[in-house]
Amino acid sequence: MTNRSVPPWLMISRLMGTVALVGALAVTLKPGVAPRSLGPVLILAFLVLRLGSEWLLALLYPDPEGRHRRSAILNTLIAVAVTAFWFYIRKRVVM
C-alpha cells in the first residue's frame, strides 16, 4: 500500500473549485440574489480551479500506476457533465 501525498495547495484549490460549483448552483437556483453574471464566473472558477488542480497533480506528480492521470480524465468528464447540467438548470430557471 502506498501513501499518496498531495500538496496542500492543490487540495485547497480542488476544494475551492467545488465551493465555486455550489455557489454557481445557488446563484442560479435563487434568481435575484446576485447579479446574473456571477453564475458564469463561478462556473468558470470551478472549471479552472478543479480541473486545473487535477491536471497539475497529474502532470507535476506522476505516479507509476497512472492514478493521477486517470483521476484527471474522470474529473474532466464529470466537470463537463456538471457544467452541462448547470447550463440546463440556468435555461430552465431563467425562462
C-alpha positions as CSV (number, residue, x, y, z in Angstrom):
1,M,0.0,0.0,0.0
2,T,1.4,3.4,-1.0
3,N,0.7,6.7,0.6
4,R,-0.3,9.3,-1.9
5,S,0.9,12.7,-0.8
6,V,-0.8,15.7,-2.4
7,P,0.5,19.2,-1.7
8,P,-2.0,21.2,0.5
9,W,-2.3,24.0,-2.1
10,L,-3.7,21.5,-4.6
11,M,-6.2,20.1,-2.1
12,I,-7.3,23.7,-1.3
13,S,-7.6,24.5,-5.0
14,R,-9.8,21.5,-5.6
15,L,-12.0,22.3,-2.6
16,M,-12.4,26.0,-3.7
17,G,-13.4,24.7,-7.2
18,T,-16.1,22.6,-5.6
19,V,-17.3,25.6,-3.5
20,A,-17.5,27.7,-6.7
21,L,-19.7,25.0,-8.2
22,V,-22.0,25.0,-5.2
23,G,-22.1,28.8,-5.4
24,A,-22.9,28.8,-9.1
25,L,-25.8,26.4,-8.5
26,A,-27.1,28.5,-5.5
27,V,-26.9,31.7,-7.6
28,T,-28.7,30.1,-10.5
29,L,-31.5,28.5,-8.4
30,K,-32.2,31.7,-6.5
31,P,-32.6,34.4,-9.1
32,G,-32.4,37.9,-7.8
33,V,-30.0,37.1,-5.0
34,A,-26.9,38.1,-7.0
35,P,-26.1,39.5,-10.4
36,R,-26.8,37.1,-13.3
37,S,-23.2,37.4,-14.4
38,L,-22.0,35.8,-11.2
39,G,-23.1,32.3,-12.1
40,P,-20.9,32.0,-15.3
41,V,-18.0,33.5,-13.4
42,L,-18.4,30.9,-10.7
43,I,-18.7,28.1,-13.2
44,L,-15.5,29.3,-14.9
45,A,-13.8,29.4,-11.5
46,F,-15.0,25.8,-10.9
47,L,-13.5,24.6,-14.2
48,V,-10.2,26.4,-13.7
49,L,-9.7,25.5,-10.1
50,R,-11.0,22.0,-10.1
51,L,-9.7,20.8,-13.5
52,G,-6.5,22.9,-13.2
53,S,-5.5,21.4,-9.9
54,E,-6.4,17.8,-11.2
55,W,-4.2,18.2,-14.3
56,L,-1.4,19.9,-12.4
57,L,-1.4,17.0,-10.0
58,A,-1.3,14.5,-12.9
59,L,1.5,16.4,-14.7
60,L,3.7,17.6,-11.8
61,Y,3.3,14.5,-9.6
62,P,3.0,11.5,-11.9
63,D,2.7,8.1,-10.2
64,P,3.7,4.7,-11.7
65,E,0.2,3.3,-11.6
66,G,-1.2,6.3,-13.5
67,R,-3.9,7.0,-10.9
68,H,-3.5,10.8,-11.1
69,R,-3.9,10.8,-14.8
70,R,-7.0,8.6,-14.7
71,S,-8.4,10.8,-12.0
72,A,-7.8,13.9,-14.1
73,I,-9.6,12.3,-17.1
74,L,-12.5,11.2,-15.0
75,N,-12.8,14.6,-13.3
76,T,-12.8,16.3,-16.7
77,L,-15.7,14.1,-17.9
78,I,-17.6,14.8,-14.7
79,A,-16.9,18.5,-14.8
80,V,-18.2,18.7,-18.4
81,A,-21.4,16.8,-17.4
82,V,-21.9,19.1,-14.3
83,T,-21.3,22.2,-16.5
84,A,-23.9,21.0,-19.0
85,F,-26.3,20.3,-16.1
86,W,-25.7,23.9,-14.8
87,F,-26.5,25.3,-18.3
88,Y,-29.7,23.2,-18.4
89,I,-30.7,24.5,-14.9
90,R,-29.9,28.0,-15.9
91,K,-32.0,27.8,-19.0
92,R,-35.0,26.3,-17.1
93,V,-34.8,28.8,-14.2
94,V,-34.4,31.9,-16.4
95,M,-37.2,31.1,-18.7
